[in-house]
Amino acid sequence: MMLCMKCGSSAEKGFTTDVTDLGNCLVIVRHVPCYKCIECDEVIYTADVVKKLEQIVEKAKEMMQEISIVDFDRVA
């Protein structure tokens, strides 16, 4: 069981949409696996998810599109 770092309540497995604003570009990643707090809705990512999100954002930077919408599971 995962505990929320913000309020200490239980966090359950789920999915979220992560939005990263790079100033000149907005990267939206859908269906990101996470843990969500049942009390305060805080989102917690595991280390492997953070690493993959960072890779997705780096690839989006290279494309230099104003908005990139990516499905987490469809990125190699």
N, C-alpha and C positions, 0 to 999 in steps of 0.2 A: 504494500500500500504506500502511496506517495502522499506526503503532507505538504500543504501550501506553505511557502516560505513567508508569505505576507501575513496570514492570519492563523496558521497552524491547523486549519481544518483538513479533512480528507480531500484528496484530489482524485478524480476518476479519469480513466482513459477516454479520449475523445478526439475530435478533429477541429481545426480552426483555420482561419484565413489570416496569413501573415502579410502585412503591408510595410514595405520599406521605402521611405522617401529619400532619394539621393539628391534632391535639389532640382536637377534637370531631368530626372526620370523617376517614375513611380513603378515599383516592382510588387506585384500582387501574386502571392503563392497560395493556391487553394488546396484544401484537403490535407493540411499539415497535421501529422499525428502529434498529440500533446496530452498533457494531463490538465484538467480544468478543476479548479477548486469548487466544491459544492456550495460554499458560503459566499465567497467574494468574486467568483469568476476569474480569478487570476489564472493566467495560462503559463504552464511550465513545460519547457522542452528538454528532452534528453540530449546528451552531448552529440550523439550521432545525427540527430535531427538538426541541431544548430550547425554542425559541419556542412550538412547537405544544403541548408538554407544559405549559408555563406557562399557555397559553390554556385548556387542558382543566381544569387545576386551578382556575383562576379561575371557570370556569363551574360546576364542582362546588361551589365555595364558595357561589355564589349559590343553589344548590338546597338547601343545608343538610341533606343527607341524611347519615345516620351512615356509610354505606358507599356509594361510587359505583364501579361497574365499567364501564369504557369501552373500546371497541376503537379503537385509534389511527386506523385507516383509515376508520372510520365517523363521524368528527367533521369537520365542515366548517370 
